[in-house]
Amino acid sequence: MAGMTKTQLVRHLAEQTEVSNKVSAQYLELLAALAVKETKKNGAFTLPGLGKLVKQQRKARLGRNPQTGDTIKIPAKTVVKFRVAKAVKDAIAPGKK
């Protein structure tokens, strides 16, 4: 199952907004750069209507090496998660009623 490629997305945005592919690509690049910058700086970035990028701290924990079965220590680290907006969740996969 293949998703939309960046080229297809740029072309679609350009057609819908009646701008050139170059302008559409620049907009997409700026949006991505802004999302990274704001998430890094403030810990979160909201894409209205889609969801939110959130930076979280993960605690150190013990894990298991699947090849040897040995217990290993996994260090603490920062991870980024995307929380999907409720409206999007309901539109794509409506709950049972």
FIDRENTOR-936868 format. One record per atom (N, C-alpha, C): residue number from 0; atom name; x, y, z. Coordinates in steps of 0.001 Angstrom, whole numbers. Layout:
# FIDRENTOR-936868
i NUM&at CA&xx X&yy Y&zz Z
...
END
This chain:
# FIDRENTOR-936868
i 0&at N&xx 848&yy -1179&zz 0
i 0&at CA&xx 0&yy 0&zz 0
i 0&at C&xx 891&yy 1239&zz 0
i 1&at N&xx 926&yy 1959&zz -1074
i 1&at CA&xx 1780&yy 3135&zz -1200
i 1&at C&xx 994&yy 4396&zz -876
i 2&at N&xx 1646&yy 5316&zz -182
i 2&at CA&xx 1032&yy 6599&zz 137
i 2&at C&xx 1391&yy 7613&zz -924
i 3&at N&xx 1009&yy 8824&zz -676
i 3&at CA&xx 1289&yy 9915&zz -1598
i 3&at C&xx 2758&yy 10321&zz -1465
i 4&at N&xx 3461&yy 10470&zz -2573
i 4&at CA&xx 4854&yy 10904&zz -2532
i 4&at C&xx 4903&yy 12422&zz -2345
i 5&at N&xx 6089&yy 12915&zz -2025
i 5&at CA&xx 6253&yy 14356&zz -1840
i 5&at C&xx 5911&yy 15103&zz -3132
i 6&at N&xx 6353&yy 14574&zz -4262
i 6&at CA&xx 6076&yy 15199&zz -5556
i 6&at C&xx 4576&yy 15272&zz -5816
i 7&at N&xx 3874&yy 14175&zz -5529
i 7&at CA&xx 2425&yy 14156&zz -5722
i 7&at C&xx 1737&yy 15154&zz -4787
i 8&at N&xx 2222&yy 15228&zz -3539
i 8&at CA&xx 1651&yy 16163&zz -2575
i 8&at C&xx 1865&yy 17605&zz -3024
i 9&at N&xx 3080&yy 17921&zz -3469
i 9&at CA&xx 3390&yy 19276&zz -3951
i 9&at C&xx 2499&yy 19618&zz -5143
i 10&at N&xx 2374&yy 18688&zz -6081
i 10&at CA&xx 1554&yy 18917&zz -7264
i 10&at C&xx 83&yy 19135&zz -6886
i 11&at N&xx -422&yy 18329&zz -5974
i 11&at CA&xx -1821&yy 18448&zz -5536
i 11&at C&xx -2066&yy 19796&zz -4850
i 12&at N&xx -1152&yy 20188&zz -3951
i 12&at CA&xx -1296&yy 21484&zz -3273
i 12&at C&xx -1240&yy 22636&zz -4277
i 13&at N&xx -355&yy 22529&zz -5247
i 13&at CA&xx -220&yy 23572&zz -6269
i 13&at C&xx -1511&yy 23707&zz -7079
i 14&at N&xx -2091&yy 22588&zz -7453
i 14&at CA&xx -3347&yy 22619&zz -8224
i 14&at C&xx -4492&yy 23207&zz -7410
i 15&at N&xx -4592&yy 22798&zz -6148
i 15&at CA&xx -5693&yy 23247&zz -5298
i 15&at C&xx -5595&yy 24730&zz -4949
i 16&at N&xx -4379&yy 25244&zz -4785
i 16&at CA&xx -4194&yy 26650&zz -4407
i 16&at C&xx -3875&yy 27550&zz -5592
i 17&at N&xx -3781&yy 26939&zz -6781
i 17&at CA&xx -3498&yy 27679&zz -8016
i 17&at C&xx -2201&yy 28475&zz -7947
i 18&at N&xx -1157&yy 27816&zz -7432
i 18&at CA&xx 191&yy 28398&zz -7436
i 18&at C&xx 1107&yy 27411&zz -8150
i 19&at N&xx 2358&yy 27816&zz -8375
i 19&at CA&xx 3298&yy 26935&zz -9075
i 19&at C&xx 3761&yy 25804&zz -8144
i 20&at N&xx 4285&yy 24753&zz -8761
i 20&at CA&xx 4835&yy 23648&zz -7977
i 20&at C&xx 5979&yy 24121&zz -7095
i 21&at N&xx 6772&yy 25081&zz -7588
i 21&at CA&xx 7911&yy 25606&zz -6840
i 21&at C&xx 7443&yy 26292&zz -5562
i 22&at N&xx 6408&yy 27114&zz -5649
i 22&at CA&xx 5871&yy 27819&zz -4483
i 22&at C&xx 5280&yy 26811&zz -3496
i 23&at N&xx 4576&yy 25834&zz -4015
i 23&at CA&xx 3979&yy 24799&zz -3185
i 23&at C&xx 5063&yy 24014&zz -2432
i 24&at N&xx 6148&yy 23669&zz -3116
i 24&at CA&xx 7258&yy 22945&zz -2488
i 24&at C&xx 7918&yy 23790&zz -1412
i 25&at N&xx 8081&yy 25094&zz -1672
i 25&at CA&xx 8667&yy 25996&zz -681
i 25&at C&xx 7791&yy 26068&zz 564
i 26&at N&xx 6489&yy 26128&zz 372
i 26&at CA&xx 5553&yy 26171&zz 1487
i 26&at C&xx 5689&yy 24910&zz 2337
i 27&at N&xx 5749&yy 23767&zz 1689
i 27&at CA&xx 5871&yy 22497&zz 2397
i 27&at C&xx 7181&yy 22435&zz 3191
i 28&at N&xx 8275&yy 22894&zz 2593
i 28&at CA&xx 9579&yy 22914&zz 3263
i 28&at C&xx 9555&yy 23850&zz 4470
i 29&at N&xx 8940&yy 25036&zz 4297
i 29&at CA&xx 8847&yy 25995&zz 5398
i 29&at C&xx 8022&yy 25434&zz 6551
i 30&at N&xx 6930&yy 24771&zz 6235
i 30&at CA&xx 6079&yy 24180&zz 7263
i 30&at C&xx 6849&yy 23120&zz 8045
i 31&at N&xx 7583&yy 22266&zz 7344
i 31&at CA&xx 8369&yy 21220&zz 8006
i 31&at C&xx 9458&yy 21827&zz 8888
i 32&at N&xx 10150&yy 22845&zz 8390
i 32&at CA&xx 11210&yy 23495&zz 9164
i 32&at C&xx 10638&yy 24176&zz 10403
i 33&at N&xx 9494&yy 24833&zz 10250
i 33&at CA&xx 8842&yy 25499&zz 11381
i 33&at C&xx 8413&yy 24480&zz 12431
i 34&at N&xx 7871&yy 23344&zz 12003
i 34&at CA&xx 7437&yy 22296&zz 12929
i 34&at C&xx 8622&yy 21784&zz 13749
i 35&at N&xx 9755&yy 21559&zz 13097
i 35&at CA&xx 10948&yy 21071&zz 13792
i 35&at C&xx 11452&yy 22126&zz 14772
i 36&at N&xx 11552&yy 23370&zz 14329
i 36&at CA&xx 12068&yy 24458&zz 15164
i 36&at C&xx 11199&yy 24666&zz 16403
i 37&at N&xx 9890&yy 24744&zz 16215
i 37&at CA&xx 8982&yy 24996&zz 17336
i 37&at C&xx 8908&yy 23814&zz 18300
i 38&at N&xx 8944&yy 22592&zz 17781
i 38&at CA&xx 8912&yy 21418&zz 18654
i 38&at C&xx 10179&yy 21355&zz 19494
i 39&at N&xx 11309&yy 21678&zz 18869
i 39&at CA&xx 12589&yy 21686&zz 19570
i 39&at C&xx 12605&yy 22752&zz 20660
i 40&at N&xx 12086&yy 23941&zz 20337
i 40&at CA&xx 12122&yy 25084&zz 21243
i 40&at C&xx 11071&yy 24993&zz 22352
i 41&at N&xx 9820&yy 24714&zz 21988
i 41&at CA&xx 8711&yy 24764&zz 22938
i 41&at C&xx 8209&yy 23399&zz 23396
i 42&at N&xx 8665&yy 22333&zz 22770
i 42&at CA&xx 8232&yy 20999&zz 23163
i 42&at C&xx 6967&yy 20523&zz 22469
i 43&at N&xx 6330&yy 21402&zz 21673
i 43&at CA&xx 5107&yy 21000&zz 20970
i 43&at C&xx 4869&yy 21912&zz 19775
i 44&at N&xx 4214&yy 21367&zz 18753
i 44&at CA&xx 3817&yy 22136&zz 17579
i 44&at C&xx 2482&yy 21587&zz 17103
i 45&at N&xx 1472&yy 22453&zz 17022
i 45&at CA&xx 148&yy 22028&zz 16615
i 45&at C&xx -85&yy 22326&zz 15144
i 46&at N&xx -534&yy 21303&zz 14424
i 46&at CA&xx -986&yy 21458&zz 13047
i 46&at C&xx -2513&yy 21475&zz 13119
i 47&at N&xx -3128&yy 22650&zz 13062
i 47&at CA&xx -4576&yy 22743&zz 13228
i 47&at C&xx -5312&yy 21802&zz 12277
i 48&at N&xx -6229&yy 21043&zz 12839
i 48&at CA&xx -7023&yy 20121&zz 12044
i 48&at C&xx -6390&yy 18758&zz 11845
i 49&at N&xx -5102&yy 18594&zz 12172
i 49&at CA&xx -4414&yy 17304&zz 11997
i 49&at C&xx -3974&yy 16686&zz 13311
i 50&at N&xx -3215&yy 17446&zz 14091
i 50&at CA&xx -2701&yy 16908&zz 15339
i 50&at C&xx -1575&yy 17754&zz 15882
i 51&at N&xx -741&yy 17114&zz 16705
i 51&at CA&xx 276&yy 17853&zz 17432
i 51&at C&xx 1562&yy 17036&zz 17531
i 52&at N&xx 2698&yy 17663&zz 17226
i 52&at CA&xx 4014&yy 17055&zz 17461
i 52&at C&xx 4396&yy 17386&zz 18895
i 53&at N&xx 4800&yy 16375&zz 19662
i 53&at CA&xx 5130&yy 16585&zz 21070
i 53&at C&xx 6469&yy 15932&zz 21386
i 54&at N&xx 7343&yy 16698&zz 22064
i 54&at CA&xx 8641&yy 16183&zz 22502
i 54&at C&xx 8466&yy 15628&zz 23914
i 55&at N&xx 8937&yy 14391&zz 24141
i 55&at CA&xx 8793&yy 13755&zz 25449
i 55&at C&xx 10109&yy 13146&zz 25910
i 56&at N&xx 10298&yy 13112&zz 27225
i 56&at CA&xx 11447&yy 12439&zz 27817
i 56&at C&xx 11056&yy 11002&zz 28125
i 57&at N&xx 11862&yy 10060&zz 27725
i 57&at CA&xx 11641&yy 8656&zz 28040
i 57&at C&xx 12637&yy 8256&zz 29126
i 58&at N&xx 12169&yy 7638&zz 30181
i 58&at CA&xx 13029&yy 7253&zz 31301
i 58&at C&xx 13938&yy 6087&zz 30914
i 59&at N&xx 15043&yy 5957&zz 31657
i 59&at CA&xx 15927&yy 4804&zz 31476
i 59&at C&xx 15169&yy 3570&zz 31950
i 60&at N&xx 15436&yy 2431&zz 31305
i 60&at CA&xx 14722&yy 1212&zz 31680
i 60&at C&xx 15567&yy -5&zz 31341
i 61&at N&xx 15125&yy -1138&zz 31832
i 61&at CA&xx 15800&yy -2392&zz 31513
i 61&at C&xx 15081&yy -3044&zz 30345
i 62&at N&xx 15848&yy -3576&zz 29410
i 62&at CA&xx 15280&yy -4254&zz 28258
i 62&at C&xx 15943&yy -5611&zz 28094
i 63&at N&xx 15611&yy -6307&zz 27022
i 63&at CA&xx 16167&yy -7632&zz 26801
i 63&at C&xx 16695&yy -7714&zz 25361
i 64&at N&xx 17906&yy -8211&zz 25216
i 64&at CA&xx 18484&yy -8442&zz 23902
i 64&at C&xx 17777&yy -9661&zz 23314
i 65&at N&xx 17055&yy -9499&zz 22191
i 65&at CA&xx 16284&yy -10620&zz 21654
i 65&at C&xx 17142&yy -11777&zz 21137
i 66&at N&xx 18385&yy -11521&zz 20761
i 66&at CA&xx 19251&yy -12591&zz 20244
i 66&at C&xx 19822&yy -13450&zz 21359
i 67&at N&xx 20283&yy -12796&zz 22437
i 67&at CA&xx 20956&yy -13543&zz 23502
i 67&at C&xx 20074&yy -13746&zz 24728
i 68&at N&xx 19057&yy -12927&zz 24881
i 68&at CA&xx 18195&yy -13019&zz 26064
i 68&at C&xx 18766&yy -12266&zz 27254
i 69&at N&xx 19934&yy -11635&zz 27098
i 69&at CA&xx 20555&yy -10888&zz 28183
i 69&at C&xx 19753&yy -9629&zz 28500
i 70&at N&xx 19749&yy -9248&zz 29775
i 70&at CA&xx 19116&yy -7997&zz 30185
i 70&at C&xx 20100&yy -6869&zz 29917
i 71&at N&xx 19605&yy -5799&zz 29306
i 71&at CA&xx 20454&yy -4638&zz 29022
i 71&at C&xx 19796&yy -3383&zz 29563
i 72&at N&xx 20610&yy -2373&zz 29860
i 72&at CA&xx 20093&yy -1101&zz 30346
i 72&at C&xx 19906&yy -176&zz 29149
i 73&at N&xx 18681&yy 321&zz 28968
i 73&at CA&xx 18377&yy 1247&zz 27883
i 73&at C&xx 18402&yy 2644&zz 28481
i 74&at N&xx 19268&yy 3547&zz 27986
i 74&at CA&xx 19391&yy 4877&zz 28584
i 74&at C&xx 18165&yy 5764&zz 28322
i 75&at N&xx 18014&yy 6791&zz 29155
i 75&at CA&xx 16944&yy 7766&zz 28969
i 75&at C&xx 17204&yy 8529&zz 27675
i 76&at N&xx 16122&yy 8948&zz 27009
i 76&at CA&xx 16301&yy 9725&zz 25785
i 76&at C&xx 15059&yy 10558&zz 25502
i 77&at N&xx 15223&yy 11516&zz 24605
i 77&at CA&xx 14121&yy 12361&zz 24169
i 77&at C&xx 13552&yy 11782&zz 22882
i 78&at N&xx 12221&yy 11687&zz 22807
i 78&at CA&xx 11557&yy 11173&zz 21613
i 78&at C&xx 10496&yy 12173&zz 21161
i 79&at N&xx 10099&yy 12081&zz 19906
i 79&at CA&xx 9045&yy 12934&zz 19366
i 79&at C&xx 7872&yy 12047&zz 18986
i 80&at N&xx 6672&yy 12455&zz 19404
i 80&at CA&xx 5467&yy 11700&zz 19087
i 80&at C&xx 4491&yy 12616&zz 18359
i 81&at N&xx 3625&yy 12009&zz 17557
i 81&at CA&xx 2576&yy 12772&zz 16884
i 81&at C&xx 1244&yy 12321&zz 17443
i 82&at N&xx 515&yy 13260&zz 18024
i 82&at CA&xx -810&yy 12964&zz 18571
i 82&at C&xx -1857&yy 13438&zz 17577
i 83&at N&xx -2612&yy 12503&zz 17070
i 83&at CA&xx -3621&yy 12800&zz 16056
i 83&at C&xx -4827&yy 13474&zz 16711
i 84&at N&xx -5357&yy 14503&zz 16039
i 84&at CA&xx -6522&yy 15220&zz 16542
i 84&at C&xx -7740&yy 14297&zz 16567
i 85&at N&xx -8610&yy 14500&zz 17538
i 85&at CA&xx -9795&yy 13657&zz 17688
i 85&at C&xx -10668&yy 13687&zz 16433
i 86&at N&xx -10839&yy 14849&zz 15830
i 86&at CA&xx -11666&yy 14965&zz 14623
i 86&at C&xx -11107&yy 14100&zz 13486
i 87&at N&xx -9794&yy 14049&zz 13359
i 87&at CA&xx -9156&yy 13233&zz 12317
i 87&at C&xx -9354&yy 11756&zz 12623
i 88&at N&xx -9145&yy 11373&zz 13886
i 88&at CA&xx -9347&yy 9989&zz 14307
i 88&at C&xx -10757&yy 9527&zz 13994
i 89&at N&xx -11734&yy 10354&zz 14358
i 89&at CA&xx -13128&yy 10003&zz 14139
i 89&at C&xx -13474&yy 9920&zz 12649
i 90&at N&xx -12853&yy 10782&zz 11834
i 90&at CA&xx -13126&yy 10781&zz 10392
i 90&at C&xx -12530&yy 9550&zz 9713
i 91&at N&xx -11338&yy 9127&zz 10153
i 91&at CA&xx -10655&yy 8010&zz 9510
i 91&at C&xx -11121&yy 6668&zz 10071
i 92&at N&xx -11204&yy 6570&zz 11379
i 92&at CA&xx -11590&yy 5309&zz 12011
i 92&at C&xx -12628&yy 5577&zz 13091
i 93&at N&xx -13881&yy 5750&zz 12680
i 93&at CA&xx -14914&yy 6059&zz 13669
i 93&at C&xx -15075&yy 4923&zz 14686
i 94&at N&xx -15327&yy 5312&zz 15928
i 94&at CA&xx -15503&yy 4324&zz 16991
i 94&at C&xx -16814&yy 3591&zz 16839
i 95&at N&xx -16943&yy 2495&zz 17573
i 95&at CA&xx -18174&yy 1701&zz 17527
i 95&at C&xx -19274&yy 2434&zz 18280
i 96&at N&xx -20477&yy 2418&zz 17718
i 96&at CA&xx -21602&yy 3094&zz 18391
i 96&at C&xx -22755&yy 2181&zz 18535
END
